[in-house]
Amino acid sequence: MFKEAFDFTKLDIEEGWELAPGAGPGIEMKMLSGSLDEHNKIGVRTRLIRFLPGSFNTEVFVHDYWEEVYMIKGSITLGNDKPGNERITTNSPAYACRPPGTNHGPFRSDEGCMFLEIQYYHNS
C-alpha cells in the first residue's frame, strides 16, 4: 500500500515538530503520513516544514526523488549572503515542483514560513 488511509484528523500545529535532518537550526518538520526509503528508492511522505523567523541554511539541496512544495504562509528567500549570489524572495501562497536532480537552496526566511511538502519516488 502506498499510504495508509485515515479521515480528517485534528492537527496540532504547535506541538510535535522536530529538526529537519540536514536543514539547519530553526528549520523544523512535522510528519503527516507515509515514509520515504532513500536507500531502496521507494515510498512517499507528506510533511509540514517550517522556518522559524530568521532561520536559514547554507547548502544547496539535490535529491533523487520528486518534491512538491506548497507554501502556506510567510515568505522564503532563495540565495544567501555570499558575494554574487542573487537573492529572490517569494511570498505565500506559492508552489514549487522539483524533479529528481533539481538544485534548490540555500534558503532563508526572515519572517518565518510554513509549507506542505510531498516527496516521492516515481518508478515507471
NUTOR-307211 format. One record per residue: residue number from 1; x, y, z of N, C-alpha, C in turn. Coordinates in pm, 1 decimal. Layout:
residues N
resi | n_xx | n_yy | n_zz | ca_xx | ca_yy | ca_zz | c_xx | c_yy | c_zz
NUM | X | Y | Z | X | Y | Z | X | Y | Z
...
//
This chain:
residues 124
resi | n_xx | n_yy | n_zz | ca_xx | ca_yy | ca_zz | c_xx | c_yy | c_zz
1 | 84.9 | -118.5 | 0.0 | 0.0 | 0.0 | 0.0 | 88.9 | 124.1 | 0.0
2 | 50.5 | 219.4 | -79.8 | 126.2 | 342.6 | -95.1 | 127.3 | 423.8 | 34.6
3 | 9.4 | 446.4 | 91.0 | -7.6 | 515.7 | 219.5 | -131.3 | 459.6 | 287.8
4 | -132.1 | 467.6 | 419.4 | -249.8 | 427.3 | 496.6 | -359.6 | 532.4 | 480.7
5 | -482.5 | 487.3 | 478.2 | -596.5 | 578.6 | 470.7 | -637.8 | 621.0 | 611.1
6 | -676.6 | 745.8 | 626.3 | -737.4 | 793.4 | 750.2 | -820.9 | 916.1 | 719.7
7 | -923.5 | 937.9 | 801.9 | -1013.5 | 1050.4 | 783.2 | -951.6 | 1178.2 | 837.3
8 | -1023.2 | 1288.0 | 819.2 | -975.6 | 1414.2 | 873.9 | -943.3 | 1397.6 | 1021.4
9 | -827.9 | 1446.1 | 1060.0 | -780.6 | 1437.7 | 1197.1 | -735.6 | 1576.2 | 1239.5
10 | -773.8 | 1615.9 | 1358.5 | -730.1 | 1745.7 | 1410.9 | -578.4 | 1748.6 | 1414.2
11 | -520.0 | 1853.8 | 1362.1 | -375.6 | 1868.0 | 1353.6 | -328.6 | 1972.8 | 1454.1
12 | -242.2 | 1933.2 | 1544.6 | -184.0 | 2026.5 | 1641.1 | -66.6 | 2096.2 | 1572.3
13 | -86.7 | 2218.8 | 1534.8 | 13.3 | 2293.7 | 1458.2 | 125.4 | 2349.4 | 1546.3
14 | 107.9 | 2343.6 | 1678.1 | 208.4 | 2397.4 | 1769.8 | 305.3 | 2292.1 | 1822.2
15 | 258.7 | 2169.4 | 1841.1 | 340.2 | 2064.5 | 1902.7 | 380.7 | 1958.9 | 1799.9
16 | 484.1 | 1881.4 | 1834.7 | 523.2 | 1767.4 | 1752.7 | 623.0 | 1796.8 | 1643.3
17 | 686.4 | 1911.8 | 1649.2 | 787.2 | 1948.2 | 1549.3 | 923.2 | 1893.6 | 1591.4
18 | 1005.8 | 1860.4 | 1493.4 | 1143.7 | 1819.0 | 1519.4 | 1233.6 | 1881.5 | 1413.7
19 | 1361.5 | 1891.1 | 1444.3 | 1454.4 | 1948.8 | 1347.7 | 1454.0 | 1865.8 | 1220.4
20 | 1449.6 | 1932.3 | 1106.4 | 1454.6 | 1862.6 | 977.7 | 1599.5 | 1821.5 | 952.4
21 | 1624.8 | 1693.7 | 927.1 | 1762.9 | 1646.3 | 908.3 | 1836.3 | 1722.5 | 798.3
22 | 1954.1 | 1772.6 | 831.6 | 2039.3 | 1841.6 | 735.6 | 1993.4 | 1979.3 | 693.6
23 | 1888.8 | 2031.4 | 756.5 | 1831.2 | 2157.1 | 709.2 | 1883.8 | 2281.3 | 779.8
24 | 1937.3 | 2270.7 | 899.3 | 1986.4 | 2387.7 | 971.0 | 1899.4 | 2421.7 | 1089.8
25 | 1954.0 | 2495.2 | 1186.6 | 1879.0 | 2530.1 | 1307.7 | 1756.5 | 2614.9 | 1275.9
26 | 1647.0 | 2584.5 | 1345.5 | 1524.4 | 2661.8 | 1327.2 | 1441.0 | 2616.8 | 1208.1
27 | 1484.6 | 2512.2 | 1138.0 | 1407.9 | 2457.8 | 1026.0 | 1355.4 | 2322.4 | 1071.9
28 | 1224.2 | 2314.5 | 1087.1 | 1162.5 | 2200.2 | 1152.9 | 1062.8 | 2130.0 | 1061.7
29 | 1035.0 | 2003.7 | 1095.4 | 937.6 | 1926.2 | 1018.8 | 836.9 | 1861.5 | 1112.5
30 | 721.5 | 1832.5 | 1055.3 | 616.4 | 1759.6 | 1125.4 | 562.3 | 1658.5 | 1024.4
31 | 588.9 | 1531.1 | 1050.3 | 543.4 | 1426.0 | 959.8 | 391.7 | 1413.1 | 966.0
32 | 329.8 | 1401.3 | 849.3 | 185.5 | 1382.3 | 841.9 | 149.8 | 1240.0 | 801.5
33 | 219.5 | 1186.1 | 700.4 | 190.2 | 1049.0 | 658.4 | 301.7 | 995.0 | 569.9
34 | 304.3 | 862.3 | 560.5 | 395.5 | 793.2 | 471.0 | 537.2 | 786.3 | 521.8
35 | 622.5 | 732.5 | 435.7 | 764.9 | 726.7 | 464.2 | 839.4 | 718.4 | 331.8
36 | 961.9 | 763.5 | 333.4 | 1046.2 | 764.8 | 214.5 | 1171.2 | 684.9 | 246.6
37 | 1196.2 | 579.3 | 171.1 | 1313.4 | 494.8 | 189.3 | 1415.1 | 533.3 | 82.1
38 | 1508.1 | 621.3 | 119.5 | 1604.8 | 672.0 | 22.6 | 1705.8 | 565.4 | -19.7
39 | 1730.6 | 465.8 | 64.6 | 1824.0 | 358.3 | 30.2 | 1766.2 | 269.3 | -80.5
40 | 1639.6 | 228.4 | -64.3 | 1575.1 | 141.6 | -163.3 | 1498.6 | 218.1 | -270.8
41 | 1496.6 | 350.6 | -257.1 | 1434.9 | 439.9 | -354.3 | 1287.1 | 407.7 | -379.3
42 | 1214.3 | 398.0 | -267.1 | 1070.3 | 374.5 | -274.2 | 1000.2 | 461.0 | -170.3
43 | 872.1 | 482.6 | -191.6 | 790.0 | 547.0 | -90.4 | 748.5 | 688.6 | -123.6
44 | 670.1 | 741.4 | -30.4 | 619.0 | 877.5 | -39.4 | 598.1 | 928.2 | 103.1
45 | 626.3 | 1053.9 | 125.6 | 597.6 | 1112.6 | 256.8 | 538.5 | 1251.3 | 236.7
46 | 451.4 | 1284.8 | 329.2 | 390.0 | 1417.1 | 332.2 | 421.0 | 1476.0 | 468.4
47 | 472.9 | 1596.6 | 467.5 | 509.1 | 1659.6 | 594.3 | 494.6 | 1810.4 | 583.7
48 | 488.1 | 1872.4 | 699.6 | 494.6 | 2017.5 | 707.8 | 639.2 | 2055.3 | 738.1
49 | 683.8 | 2164.1 | 679.4 | 814.6 | 2221.5 | 709.0 | 790.6 | 2364.8 | 754.3
50 | 859.2 | 2405.3 | 858.8 | 850.6 | 2546.0 | 897.8 | 990.5 | 2599.7 | 924.1
51 | 1008.3 | 2722.9 | 881.9 | 1128.0 | 2800.2 | 912.7 | 1086.8 | 2897.6 | 1021.9
52 | 1149.1 | 2891.0 | 1137.2 | 1124.6 | 2992.0 | 1239.1 | 1183.6 | 3123.9 | 1189.3
53 | 1131.6 | 3238.3 | 1235.0 | 1183.4 | 3365.8 | 1186.7 | 1336.2 | 3373.7 | 1200.5
54 | 1401.6 | 3414.2 | 1091.6 | 1546.7 | 3427.9 | 1089.5 | 1621.9 | 3300.6 | 1055.7
55 | 1551.8 | 3190.0 | 1034.9 | 1618.2 | 3062.5 | 1004.9 | 1674.6 | 3062.1 | 863.8
56 | 1782.9 | 2986.5 | 846.6 | 1843.7 | 2975.5 | 714.3 | 1928.4 | 2848.8 | 707.3
57 | 1958.1 | 2808.4 | 586.8 | 2057.6 | 2704.5 | 564.9 | 2158.5 | 2758.7 | 463.7
58 | 2271.9 | 2695.1 | 453.4 | 2378.1 | 2747.9 | 366.9 | 2409.7 | 2655.6 | 249.9
59 | 2342.7 | 2542.3 | 241.6 | 2374.6 | 2443.0 | 138.9 | 2270.6 | 2440.5 | 27.6
60 | 2314.6 | 2394.8 | -88.8 | 2224.5 | 2366.3 | -199.5 | 2181.4 | 2220.7 | -184.9
61 | 2051.0 | 2195.6 | -195.9 | 1997.2 | 2059.9 | -186.1 | 1978.8 | 2002.3 | -325.9
62 | 2003.1 | 1873.7 | -337.8 | 1969.2 | 1798.7 | -459.2 | 1941.2 | 1655.6 | -414.6
63 | 1833.5 | 1596.0 | -464.9 | 1799.9 | 1459.6 | -425.3 | 1743.9 | 1384.7 | -545.0
64 | 1728.6 | 1253.6 | -528.4 | 1688.4 | 1166.6 | -639.4 | 1540.1 | 1132.6 | -638.8
65 | 1458.8 | 1207.6 | -566.6 | 1314.2 | 1186.6 | -563.2 | 1243.6 | 1315.8 | -601.6
66 | 1117.5 | 1302.6 | -635.7 | 1033.2 | 1418.5 | -666.9 | 997.5 | 1491.6 | -538.1
67 | 979.0 | 1622.4 | -550.8 | 937.7 | 1703.1 | -436.0 | 842.1 | 1811.0 | -485.5
68 | 726.3 | 1817.9 | -420.2 | 630.2 | 1923.7 | -447.1 | 608.2 | 2000.1 | -317.7
69 | 608.9 | 2131.9 | -328.0 | 603.0 | 2216.7 | -209.5 | 497.7 | 2325.6 | -229.8
70 | 406.4 | 2337.0 | -132.5 | 308.4 | 2445.3 | -132.2 | 332.8 | 2530.2 | -8.3
71 | 372.7 | 2657.1 | -28.0 | 396.7 | 2747.4 | 85.3 | 262.8 | 2802.8 | 132.7
72 | 229.6 | 2770.6 | 257.1 | 102.2 | 2805.7 | 318.1 | 102.8 | 2949.5 | 370.0
73 | 211.5 | 2986.4 | 438.0 | 219.3 | 3121.7 | 493.9 | 364.7 | 3165.4 | 503.1
74 | 383.2 | 3296.8 | 509.5 | 516.3 | 3353.7 | 524.3 | 584.7 | 3377.9 | 391.2
75 | 716.9 | 3388.0 | 397.4 | 796.9 | 3409.7 | 276.8 | 929.8 | 3337.6 | 291.9
76 | 989.5 | 3306.8 | 177.7 | 1119.1 | 3239.8 | 176.4 | 1206.4 | 3307.2 | 71.8
77 | 1334.0 | 3315.5 | 103.3 | 1429.9 | 3377.5 | 12.5 | 1527.7 | 3272.7 | -35.8
78 | 1540.4 | 3263.5 | -166.8 | 1638.9 | 3177.1 | -229.2 | 1768.5 | 3255.2 | -241.5
79 | 1880.0 | 3193.2 | -202.9 | 2009.9 | 3260.8 | -208.5 | 2056.8 | 3295.4 | -69.2
80 | 2184.1 | 3330.6 | -59.6 | 2239.0 | 3370.1 | 69.8 | 2327.2 | 3492.4 | 52.6
81 | 2404.4 | 3523.7 | 152.3 | 2480.7 | 3648.1 | 152.2 | 2617.4 | 3638.1 | 85.6
82 | 2647.6 | 3526.0 | 20.4 | 2776.6 | 3515.4 | -47.9 | 2781.0 | 3615.0 | -163.6
83 | 2895.5 | 3679.5 | -186.6 | 2906.5 | 3774.8 | -297.7 | 2867.5 | 3709.5 | -430.6
84 | 2790.5 | 3782.5 | -509.3 | 2749.3 | 3734.7 | -640.0 | 2629.4 | 3641.4 | -637.7
85 | 2575.2 | 3612.6 | -520.9 | 2461.3 | 3522.6 | -509.9 | 2332.5 | 3604.3 | -513.2
86 | 2252.6 | 3584.1 | -615.8 | 2126.1 | 3655.4 | -628.1 | 2027.8 | 3606.7 | -522.3
87 | 1952.2 | 3698.0 | -465.7 | 1850.5 | 3663.1 | -365.4 | 1713.4 | 3694.7 | -422.7
88 | 1625.2 | 3595.3 | -418.7 | 1488.9 | 3611.1 | -469.6 | 1393.2 | 3570.0 | -358.9
89 | 1305.4 | 3662.6 | -318.7 | 1208.1 | 3634.4 | -213.2 | 1072.4 | 3605.1 | -275.0
90 | 1008.9 | 3498.3 | -226.3 | 875.2 | 3458.8 | -270.3 | 783.3 | 3459.8 | -149.3
91 | 667.2 | 3521.7 | -166.1 | 566.0 | 3527.3 | -60.5 | 458.6 | 3421.7 | -85.0
92 | 395.7 | 3376.9 | 23.4 | 286.8 | 3280.4 | 11.7 | 161.3 | 3350.5 | -40.8
93 | 72.8 | 3275.5 | -101.5 | 82.6 | 3134.6 | -135.0 | 171.0 | 3114.6 | -257.2
94 | 243.5 | 3002.7 | -258.7 | 333.2 | 2973.0 | -370.2 | 352.0 | 2822.0 | -379.9
95 | 392.5 | 2776.4 | -497.4 | 407.5 | 2633.3 | -524.0 | 536.8 | 2609.8 | -601.3
96 | 604.9 | 2498.8 | -572.0 | 724.2 | 2457.7 | -646.9 | 716.9 | 2307.7 | -672.3
97 | 766.2 | 2266.0 | -788.7 | 777.5 | 2125.0 | -822.7 | 922.1 | 2099.6 | -863.8
98 | 986.1 | 2004.2 | -796.7 | 1127.6 | 1976.5 | -820.4 | 1146.5 | 1830.2 | -860.9
99 | 1170.5 | 1804.8 | -989.2 | 1202.4 | 1668.4 | -1031.9 | 1335.4 | 1622.6 | -972.0
100 | 1361.7 | 1491.9 | -973.1 | 1490.4 | 1443.0 | -923.1 | 1607.2 | 1515.4 | -991.3
101 | 1709.7 | 1547.9 | -911.8 | 1828.1 | 1614.1 | -964.0 | 1820.4 | 1765.2 | -970.2
102 | 1711.7 | 1824.9 | -922.1 | 1694.8 | 1970.6 | -924.7 | 1768.5 | 2034.4 | -807.2
103 | 1860.1 | 2124.8 | -835.6 | 1928.0 | 2200.8 | -730.0 | 1831.0 | 2303.0 | -673.0
104 | 1829.1 | 2317.6 | -540.6 | 1747.3 | 2420.4 | -476.1 | 1811.9 | 2460.3 | -344.0
105 | 1802.4 | 2588.4 | -314.5 | 1866.4 | 2642.0 | -195.2 | 1992.0 | 2717.0 | -233.6
106 | 2058.4 | 2773.0 | -135.2 | 2021.1 | 2781.8 | 6.4 | 1900.5 | 2873.3 | 26.4
107 | 1834.5 | 2855.8 | 141.6 | 1714.0 | 2931.3 | 173.2 | 1729.5 | 3003.7 | 306.0
108 | 1650.6 | 3109.7 | 320.0 | 1636.8 | 3179.2 | 448.1 | 1494.2 | 3232.4 | 455.4
109 | 1447.8 | 3255.6 | 579.0 | 1317.2 | 3317.8 | 596.8 | 1326.6 | 3415.8 | 712.8
110 | 1325.8 | 3543.5 | 680.0 | 1337.2 | 3645.9 | 783.7 | 1213.4 | 3650.8 | 872.2
111 | 1095.0 | 3636.1 | 814.2 | 970.6 | 3642.6 | 891.7 | 920.6 | 3505.1 | 935.4
112 | 977.9 | 3399.6 | 878.7 | 930.8 | 3264.3 | 903.1 | 833.0 | 3222.7 | 795.4
113 | 816.8 | 3091.7 | 778.5 | 722.5 | 3041.3 | 679.6 | 685.9 | 2897.5 | 714.1
114 | 581.0 | 2850.1 | 649.1 | 539.3 | 2711.2 | 665.2 | 494.7 | 2660.4 | 529.6
115 | 534.8 | 2538.4 | 497.4 | 486.8 | 2479.3 | 374.4 | 458.1 | 2331.2 | 388.3
116 | 370.8 | 2283.6 | 300.1 | 336.5 | 2143.4 | 287.2 | 428.9 | 2084.7 | 181.9
117 | 490.9 | 1973.3 | 214.9 | 589.8 | 1912.8 | 125.8 | 551.3 | 1766.9 | 101.4
118 | 549.0 | 1728.0 | -24.8 | 524.0 | 1589.4 | -63.5 | 646.1 | 1542.9 | -142.4
119 | 707.3 | 1434.3 | -95.9 | 827.5 | 1380.7 | -159.7 | 800.7 | 1235.0 | -195.6
120 | 843.4 | 1193.7 | -315.3 | 812.6 | 1058.4 | -358.3 | 906.2 | 1011.3 | -469.2
121 | 919.8 | 880.9 | -476.2 | 989.1 | 815.3 | -586.4 | 884.4 | 772.8 | -686.8
122 | 912.3 | 794.4 | -814.2 | 823.8 | 750.8 | -920.7 | 901.9 | 652.4 | -1006.8
123 | 874.6 | 526.8 | -986.8 | 943.6 | 421.8 | -1061.0 | 852.0 | 370.8 | -1170.8
124 | 879.6 | 413.4 | -1293.4 | 792.4 | 369.8 | -1403.5 | 852.6 | 258.0 | -1483.0
//
